[in-house]
Amino acid sequence: MEAAESTEVVIVGAGQSGIAASAHLTRLRIPHLVLEKADVADRWRHGRWDSLVANGPAWHDRFPTMEIPGVGPDEFATKDQMADYFGAFARSFDAPVRTGVEVLAVTRRESAPGFLVETSAGTIVAGSVIAATGPFQVPVAPRIISEDLVPHQIHSAAYRNPHQLPEGGVLVVGAGSSGAQIAEELRASGRQVHLSVGPHDRPPRSYRDRDFVWWLGALGKWDATAPDSDHVTIAVSGARGGHTVDFRELAAAGITLVGRTEASQDGTIRFADDLRRNITAGDANLLELLEEADAYVEANGLNLPEEPEAHELGDLPACVTDPVRSIDPRAAGITSIIWATGYAQDFTWLHVDAFDATGRPAHLRGVSTESGIYFLGLPWLSRRGSSFIWGTWHDAMHVADHIATRRRYAQYAPAEQGASTPTAGSAPSAASRPSTPAGTSAESSPTAPDQDILEEITR
């Protein structure tokens, strides 16, 4: 027997993408529910290390309709400030969020429109489902080093601070934003650190009085619809007020740089002979962006201070020119490994025909090949900026508008028959309808206190 409760849209996940989708559906007066197995923005608060800050300044890394309280525009918000921000934003329009509710399965209904959303709190009938669980779903840690050799191995998702690790040295595998920041923090705490460096881009944190994110916007790089080449990680940091990740500086601070971690064998850990290539390729990426920025300044007659020292990289450190190819972790005193090796997506709960032959979501700008299924928050969903806060805001706007268009088609009936209601089953319950100020009707009033702002920004 199907559940009595129904709504037009179920959003799975109350992170930045789910909250953005809820804001746009509220603007369009489309009944919906946001289901979250933990709490709003829980990954920001509980799924990262203690000292994490946003990777972009506060003027950029936020929704366009609300600033981050207590954080200056050029400052980098802490993880807790970001979690508080998303919670406050959701409350600002009374987002219909249900926390502590895990979505177990989504299936298409038989001989009826819409989907059955099975949750830990019962089943909900929905006309559409938005998967807004984001890109950081399942930590990926390759099983290539025996735990007999190094017993304490964790993913960066489980790392909180140096004090949680056993005494001894640490091998950090992965030199993107997470790996580089964690390695730097560990070294500052007095640990001996080896940092395994793979292919990466290394943009400047700031250049000619403008942040990296500003340059990406000015040069049109945020709007790129696909990466230029095979994806590589990006090493950029908002820590310590924001700074360019410089592997020469990390080596000078006492961190031993090594190549990609390949395997363990006969009591040793083996590294690839690619460290110099990876470092010099990252340097080339940095210099290329600086040259593009200089050309943009000249072409547009901008009065931005020159910064010739940014082009001077200095000599490669000895650990790069004469790299360690293998190491005995016991002899080197390495007692922990932190795998800063990224995440995989997990849509095993989504039992619909919305995936390609490789198991990846099949979609165009978040609109799935399975009618009524949508995706948000994925890298390169519509553009380079899609997995960032402001980028998912604009992707959510497109998805919400697509749902509204389908809704109008579903509502159509010849004039003599009258319009029909496009729900997946029965009418939405009161709990799932967008809220309206007391004493007014949904037809004559905004659906939230900041509705005018929402409508203004999306015109």
MARDO-408685 format. One record per atom (N, C-alpha, C): x, y, z; residue in one letter. Coordinates in steps of 0.2 Angstrom, whole numbers, plus 5000, padded with zeros to 4 digits. Example, Ala and Ser with C-alpha at 12.3 -4.5 7.8 and 13.67 -1.06 7.14 Angstrom:
<sites>
506649725039A 506249785039A 506649845039A 506449895035S 506849955036S 506450005039S 
</sites>
This chain:
<sites>
500449945000M 500050005000M 500450065000M 500350114995E 500750174995E 500650225000E 501150265002A 501050305007A 500550365006A 500250395011A 499750445009A 500150515008A 500750525011E 501050585010E 501350585003E 501250644999S 501550654993S 501750724992S 502250744988T 502450814986T 502650814979T 502750874976E 502950874969E 503650854968E 504150884973V 504850864972V 505150844979V 505550794978V 505950774984V 506650794982V 507050834987I 507750844986I 508050804991I 508550764988V 508950724993V 509650754994V 509750775001G 510350815003G 510150885004G 510450905010A 510350975013A 511051005013A 511450995008G 512051035008G 511951095004G 512451125001Q 512351184997Q 511951174991Q 511951124988S 511551114982S 510851104984S 510651064989G 510051044991G 509651114993G 510051154997I 509751215000I 509651264994I 510051264989A 509951314983A 509351294979A 509351224978A 508751204975A 508051214978A 508051214985S 507451224989S 507351304988S 507851344988A 507651414987A 507351434981A 507551404975H 507251414969H 506551384968H 506451324971L 505851294971L 505351334975L 505551364980T 505151404984T 504951474981T 505451504977R 505351554973R 504751544968R 504751484965L 504251464960L 503651434963L 503551434970R 503051404973R 502851334972R 503351294971I 503251224970I 503351184976I 502851144978P 502951114984P 503451064984P 503851054989H 504451004989H 504650994997H 505050944997L 505350925004L 506150915002L 506550935007V 507250915007V 507350865013V 507650815011L 507750755015L 508550755016L 508750745023E 509450745024E 509550695030E 509950655029K 510050595034K 510450625040K 510750675040A 511150705046A 510850775047A 511250825046D 510950895047D 511150935042D 510850995041V 511051045036V 511751055036V 512051055030A 512751065029A 513251025033A 513050965035D 513350925040D 514050905037D 514250895031R 514850885029R 515350945030R 515151005030W 515551055032W 515751055039W 515251035043R 515351045051R 515750985053R 515550925051H 515850865054H 516250815049H 516250835043G 516650795038G 517250815036G 517550865039R 518250895037R 518650905043R 519250925042W 519750935048W 519650995051W 519851005057D 519651065061D 519851125059D 520351135056S 520651205053S 520451215046S 520051175043L 519751195036L 519451265036L 519651295030V 519251355029V 519051355021V 518551395019A 518351395012A 518951405008A 518951385002N 519451384997N 519451454993N 518851494994G 518851554991G 518651604996G 518751674994P 518551724999P 517751734999P 517551765005A 516851765006A 516451805001A 516751854998W 516351884993W 516151844987W 516551784986H 516451744980H 516051674982H 516351644988D 516051584990D 515451584994D 514951604991R 514251614995R 513751614990R 513051614992F 512551624988F 512451694986F 512251714980P 512151784979P 511651834983P 511251804986T 510751834990T 510851844997T 511451825000M 511551825007M 512251825008M 512551875012E 513251875014E 513351825020E 514051815021I 514151765027I 514251815033I 513851805038P 513951845044P 514551845047P 514851905049G 515451905053G 516051885049G 516051885043V 516651865038V 516751925033V 517351955033G 517452005028G 517451985021G 517352025016P 517251995009P 517951965007P 518451985009D 519151955007D 519451905012D 519051885017E 519251835022E 518951765019E 519251715023F 519051645021F 518651615027F 518051605026A 517651575031A 517851505034A 517851495040T 517951435043T 517451385041T 517551315042K 517051265041K 516451275045K 516451295051D 515951305055D 515551365053D 515851415051Q 515551475049Q 515151465042Q 515451415038M 515051395032M 514451355034M 514551315039A 513951265041A 513351315044A 513551365048D 513051405051D 512751445045D 513151465040Y 512851505035Y 512351475031Y 512451405029F 511951375026F 511351355030F 511451345036G 510851335041G 510451405041G 510751465042A 510451525042A 510051535036A 510351525030F 510051535024F 509451495023F 509451425025A 508851385024A 508351415029A 508451435035R 507951465039R 507651535036R 508051565032S 507851635030S 507251625026S 507151575022F 506451565018F 506051505021F 506251475027D 505851425030D 505851365025D 506451345023A 506551285019A 506251225022A 505851185018P 505551125021P 506051065022P 506551075027V 507051025028V 506850975033V 506950905032R 506850855037R 507550825038R 507850835044T 508450805045T 508350745049T 508850705049G 508850635052G 508450585048G 508350605041V 507950555037V 508350535031V 508550475031E 508950445026E 508550415020E 508750435014V 508350405008V 508650335006V 508250285006L 508550215005L 508450194998L 507950214995A 507850194988A 507350244984A 507450254978V 507050294974V 506850244968V 506250234967T 506050194961T 505450224957T 505350214951R 504850244947R 504150204949R 503650234949R 502950204951R 502750164945R 502450114946E 502150074941E 501450094939E 501350104932S 500650124930S 500450194933S 500950234935A 500750304938A 501350344937A 501250414937P 501750454936P 502150464943P 502750484942G 503150494948G 503550444951G 503750454957F 504250404960F 504050384967F 504250324970L 504250314977L 504850324980L 504850364985V 505550384989V 505450344995V 505850294996E 505850255002E 506350285007E 506150305013T 506550335018T 506550295024T 507050315029S 507050285035S 506450305040S 506050355037A 505450375041A 504850365037A 504850315032G 504250305028G 504350315021G 503850305017T 503850315009T 503450375007T 503750415003I 503450475000I 503350464993I 502850494990V 502750494983V 502950564980V 503350564975A 503550624972A 503550624965A 503350684962G 503350694955G 504050694952G 504550724955S 505250734953S 505650724959S 506250704958V 506750694963V 507450724961V 507750764965I 508350804964I 508850764968I 509350734965A 509950704969A 510450764970A 510450784976A 510950844978A 511450824983A 511650764982T 512150734987T 512850754986T 512950794981G 513650824980G 514150774978G 514750804977P 515350764974P 515750724979P 515650734986F 516050704991F 515650654995F 515550594992Q 515050544994Q 515450484998Q 515850454994V 516250394997V 517050414996V 517350415002P 518050425002P 518450364998P 518850384994V 519250334990V 519950334993V 520150274995A 520850264998A 521150194995A 521550204990P 521850134987P 522150094992P 521950024991R 522249974996R 522949954993R 523449994993I 524049974990I 524649964995I 524549985001I 525049985006I 524749945012I 525149885013S 524849845018S 524849875025S 524249855029E 524249885036E 524649855040E 524949795038D 525549765043D 526149815042D 526249845037L 526749895036L 526649955040L 526049985038V 525850055042V 525150035044V 525050025051P 524450005053P 523950065053P 524150125054H 523650175055H 523550215048H 523050195045Q 522950235038Q 522250255038Q 522150325037I 521450355036I 521450395030I 520750405028H 520650455023H 520650525026H 520750575021S 520750645024S 520050665027S 519550625024A 518850645027A 518850625035A 519250585037A 519250565044A 519850595048A 520250635045Y 520750675048Y 520450735051Y 520650755058R 520350815061R 520950855063R 521450835066N 522050875068N 522650825070N 523250855071P 523850805072P 523750765078P 523450785083H 523350755090H 523050685089H 522650675084Q 522250615084Q 522750555081Q 523350575078L 523750525075L 524250495080L 524450435080P 524950405084P 525650445083P 526050445088E 526650475088E 527050445082E 527450495078G 527850475073G 527750515066G 528050495061G 528050525055G 527350505051G 527250555046V 526650545042V 526750545035V 526450495031L 526450505024L 525850525021L 525750585018V 525150615015V 525150595008V 524650565006V 524650544999V 524150584995V 524350624990G 523950674987G 524050744989G 524250784984A 524450854985A 524050904982A 523350894982G 522850944980G 522750984986G 522251024986S 522151074991S 522151044998S 521750984999S 521750945005S 522450925008S 522750885003G 523350855005G 523950905007G 523950955003A 524451005004A 524351045011A 523751065012Q 523551095018Q 523651055024Q 523450985024I 523550945030I 524350925031I 524750925025A 525450915026A 525750975029A 525551025027E 525851095030E 525651095038E 525051075040E 524851085047E 525251025051E 525350965048L 525650915052L 526450935053L 526750965048R 527450985048R 527451045054R 526951095054A 526951145059A 526951125066A 526651065066S 526551035073S 527150995075S 527650985071G 528250955073G 528350885070G 527850865066R 527950795063R 528450795057R 528750735056Q 529050725050Q 528550705045Q 528650735039V 528050725034V 528350715027V 528150665024H 528250645017H 527550665013H 527650695008L 527050715004L 527150684997L 526650644995S 526650614989S 526250654984S 526650674979V 526350724974V 526250694967V 525650704965G 525450684959G 525350734954G 525050724948P 524850784943P 524450834946P 524550894945H 524050944948H 524151014945H 523651054945D 523651124944D 523851164950D 524251214949R 524451254955R 524351334953R 523751354954P 523551424952P 523851474958P 523951534956P 524151584962P 523551594966P 523651604972R 523051624977R 522851694975R 523351734974S 523151804972S 523751824967S 523551874963Y 524051904958Y 523851974956Y 524252014956R 524152084955R 523452114958R 523452104965D 522952124969D 522252094967D 522252034964R 521552004963R 521651934965R 521151904968D 521151834970D 521051784964D 521351724965F 521251674960F 520551664957F 520051674961V 519351664959V 519151724954V 519451784956W 519251834951W 519551824945W 520151804944W 520551794938W 520151744934W 519951684937L 519551634933L 518951664930L 518551714934G 518051744931G 518151794926G 518651834927A 518851884922A 519051854915A 519451794916L 519751764910L 519251714907L 518651704910G 518051664907G 518151594908G 518651574913K 518751504914K 518251464918K 517851504923W 517351474926W 516751444922W 516751474916D 516151454911D 516351394907D 516951374907A 517151314903A 516751254904A 516551224899T 516051174900T 516351104900T 516951094899A 517351034900A 518051044901A 518451004905P 519151014906P 519551014900P 520051054899D 520451054893D 520850984892D 520950954897S 521350884897S 521050844902S 521450784903D 521250744909D 521250774915D 520750764919H 520650804926H 521250784930H 521550844933V 522050844938V 521750884944V 522050864950T 521850904956T 522150974956T 521851014960I 522051084960I 522351094967I 522851124968A 523251144974A 523151214975A 522651234979V 522551304981V 522351314988V 522551364992S 522351364999S 522051425001S 521551425006G 521351485009G 521551485016G 521951435018A 522251435025A 522751495026A 522851515033R 523251565035R 523051635031R 522451645029G 522251705026G 522251695018G 522451635016G 522551625009G 523251635006G 523451585003H 524151585000H 524251534995H 524651554990T 524851504985T 525251444987T 524951384985V 525351324987V 525951314983V 526551324987D 527151324984D 527551264986D 527651214982F 528051154985F 528751164986F 529051214984R 529751234986R 529751254993R 529251294995E 529151315002E 529051265006E 528651215004L 528451155008L 529151115010L 529551105004A 530151075005A 530651105010A 530651175009A 531051215013A 530851215021A 530151195022A 529951195029A 530051125032A 530351075028G 530551015030G 530150955028G 529650965023I 529250915021I 529650885015I 529650815015T 530050775010T 529550765004T 529650784998L 529150774993L 529350714989L 528850674987V 529050604984V 528550604978V 528650554973G 528150544968G 527550514970G 527150494965R 526550464966R 526650394970R 526250374975T 526350314978T 526050254974T 526450214973E 526350154968E 526150094972E 526550064977A 526350004980A 526849994986A 526749944990S 527149924995S 527449854993S 528049834994Q 528349774993Q 528949764997Q 529049705000D 529649685003D 529749735009D 529249755012G 529349805018G 529549875016G 529449895010T 529549965008T 528949985004T 528950055003I 528450094999I 528750114993I 528450104987R 528750124981R 528450184978R 528850234976F 528550294973F 528750294965F 528250324961A 528450334954A 528950384953A 529250374947D 529850424945D 529550484941D 529050514944D 528650564941D 528650634945D 529050634950L 528950694955L 529150764951L 529750754948R 530050814944R 529550834939R 529250794935R 528750804930R 528150834933R 527950814938N 527350834941N 527450904944N 527950924947I 528150984950I 528151034944I 528551024939T 528651064933T 528051084929T 527651034929A 526951044925A 526551084929A 526551084936G 526151124940G 526451194940G 527051204939D 527451264938D 527151304932D 527151254926A 526951284920A 526251304920A 525851274924N 525151294924N 525051364928N 525451374933L 525451434937L 525751494932L 526251484928L 526551534924L 526051554918L 525751504916E 525251514910E 524651554912E 524451544918L 523951584921L 524151654922L 524751664925L 525051734926L 525151774919L 525351734914E 525451764908E 524751784905E 524251744906E 523551764903E 523251824907E 523451824913A 523251884917A 523551944915A 524151944914D 524552004911D 524252024905D 524151984900A 523851994894A 523152034895A 522752004899Y 522052034901Y 522152104903Y 522652114908V 522752184911V 522952234905V 523352214901E 523552254896E 523052274890E 522652214889A 522152224884A 521552264886A 521452264893N 520852304895N 521152374899N 521752384898G 521952444901G 521852454909G 521952404912L 521752404920L 522452424923L 522252464929N 522852494933N 522952444939N 523252384938L 523352344943L 524052334944L 524352334950P 525052334951P 525452274948P 525952284945E 526352234943E 526652194948E 526752124947E 527052084952E 527552034948E 528152064946P 528652014942P 528851964947P 528951974953E 529251914957E 528751854957E 528151854956A 527751794955A 527951754950A 528351774945H 528551734939H 529251704941H 529551724947E 530151694948E 530051634953E 530151574951L 530051514955L 530651484959L 531251504957G 531751474961G 531951404959G 532551384962D 532751314960D 532351264963D 532351204960L 531951144963L 532351124969L 532051104974P 532351074980P 532651004978P 533150984983A 533550924982A 533050864982A 532550864986C 532050804986C 531750794979C 531750844975V 531450844968V 531950824963V 532550854963T 533050834958T 533350764960T 533350744966D 533650684968D 533050644972D 532550624969P 531950604973P 532050534976P 531750524982V 531650454985V 531250414981V 531450354979R 531050314975R 530650254979R 530950244985S 530650194989S 530850214997S 530450185001I 530650205008I 530450145013I 530750135018D 530550085023D 530250125028D 529550125029P 529250165034P 529450155041P 529650095042R 529850075049R 530450115051R 530950105046A 531550145047A 531550215047A 531050245043A 530950315043A 530450345048A 530250295052G 529750315058G 529050335056G 528850315050I 528150335047I 527650285051I 527250315055T 526750275058T 526050285056T 525950335051S 525250345049S 525250365041S 524750355038I 524650375031I 523950405031I 523950465028I 523350505026I 523250505019I 522650475017W 522550465010W 522050525008W 522350575005A 522050635002A 521850624995A 521550574993T 521450544986T 520750554984T 520350594986G 519750614983G 519150564985G 518650574981Y 517950534983Y 517650504977Y 517250454978A 516850424972A 516050444974A 515750444968Q 514950454969Q 514650394971Q 514050394974D 513650344976D 512950354975D 512650324970F 511950334969F 511650264969F 511850224973T 511550154973T 510850154976T 510650204979W 509950214981W 509450234976W 509750254970L 509350284965L 509250234959L 508650194960H 508550134955H 508150154949H 508450204945V 508150224939V 508650224933V 508350234927D 508750224921D 509050294920D 509550314924A 509850384924A 510550384923A 510850334921F 511550324921F 511850294915F 512450314913D 512750294907D 513050224908D 513350194903A 513650134903A 514250124908A 514550184910T 515050174915T 514750184922T 514150194923G 513850204929G 513750284932G 514050324927R 513950394929R 513250424927R 513050474931P 512450514929P 512450534922P 511850514918A 511750534912A 511350594912A 511550654910H 511150714911H 511450774906H 511050824905L 511250884902L 511050944907L 511550974909R 511551024914R 511051004920R 511150944922G 510750924928G 510150894927G 509850894921V 509250864919V 509350794916V 509150744920S 509350674918S 508950654912S 509250594909T 508950564904T 508350524906T 508250514912E 507650484915E 507150544917E 506650554914S 506150604915S 505950614923S 506050674925G 505850684932G 506450674937G 507050654935I 507650644939I 508150694938I 508450724943Y 508850784942Y 509550774946Y 510050804944F 510650804948F 510950874949F 511250884955L 511550944957L 512150934961L 512650984960G 513250984964G 513850944961G 513750914956L 514250874953L 514750914949L 515450894949P 515950934946P 515750934938P 515850994935W 515751004928W 514950984926W 514550994931L 513850984929L 513551024923L 513751084923S 513651124917S 514251164915S 514651174920R 515251214919R 515751204925R 516351234924R 516851224929R 516651244936R 516251294937G 516051314943G 515451274946G 515251224943S 514651194946S 514651164953S 515251144955S 515351114962S 515451164967S 515551224965F 515651284970F 514951314972F 514951344977I 514351374980I 513951414975I 514251464972W 513951504968W 513751464961W 514151424959G 513951384953G 513351334954G 513351304960T 512751264961T 512051304962T 512151364964W 511551414964W 511251414957W 511651434952H 511451444945H 511251374942H 511551324944D 511351254941D 510651244944D 510551254951A 509951244954A 509351284951A 509551344949M 509051384946M 508751354939M 509251324935H 509051294929H 508651234930H 508851194935V 508451134937V 507751154939V 507651204943A 507051224946A 506551244940A 506851284936D 506451314930D 506251254926D 506651204925H 506451144921H 505851114924H 505951104930I 505351074934I 504751114933I 504751184934A 504251224933A 503951214926A 504351214921T 504151204914T 503751134913T 503951084916R 503651024915R 502951024919R 502951064924R 502351064928R 501851104924R 502051154920R 501551184916R 501251144911R 501651094908Y 501351054903Y 500851004907Y 501050974913A 500650934916A 499950964918A 499951024920Q 499351064922Q 498851074916Q 499151074910Y 498751094904Y 498151044903Y 497551074902A 496951034900A 496551084895A 496251064890P 495751104886P 495351144891P 495151204889A 494851254893A 494151234896A 493851194892E 493151164895E 493251114900E 493851084900Q 493951034905Q 494251064912Q 494651114911G 494951144917G 495651114918G 496051154922A 496751134923A 496751074928A 497251034927S 497350974932S 497950994936S 497950954942T 498550964947T 499050914945T 499750944944P 500250894942P 500650864948P 500250834952T 500650794958T 500750724956T 501150694960A 501350624958A 500750574961A 500350604965G 499850554968G 499250604970G 499150604977S 498650644980S 499050714980S 498650764983A 498850834983A 499350834989A 499850884988P 500350884993P 500150895000P 500450875005S 500250885012S 500450955014S 500050985019A 500251045021A 500951055023A 501251005026A 501951005028A 502451015022A 502250995016S 502750995011S 502651055006S 502151105008R 501951165004R 502451215006R 502651255001P 503151315003P 502751365008P 503051385013S 502751425018S 502551495015S 502051525018T 501851595017T 501751635023T 501851695023P 501851735029P 501051735032P 501051735039A 500351725042A 499851775039A 499251755038G 498751795036G 498651815029G 499051775025T 499051795018T 498951725014T 498851725008S 498751665004S 499351664999S 499451594997A 500051584992A 499951624986A 499351634984E 499251674977E 499451744978E 499351774984S 499451844984S 500051864988S 500451814990S 501051834995S 501651794993S 502251824994P 502851784993P 502851724997P 503251674995T 503251614999T 503751615005T 504151665005A 504651675011A 504751745012A 505051765018P 505151835020P 505651865015P 506151825012D 506651855007D 506451845000D 505851834998Q 505651814992Q 505751864987Q 505751934988D 505851984984D 506551984982D 507051964986I 507751964985I 507851904980I 507551854982L 507651794977L 507451804970L 506851834969E 506551854963E 507051904959E 507251954963E 507652004960E 508351974957E 508651924961I 509251904959I 509251854953I 508651824952T 508551774946T 508251804940T 508151864940R 507851894934R 508251894928R 
</sites>
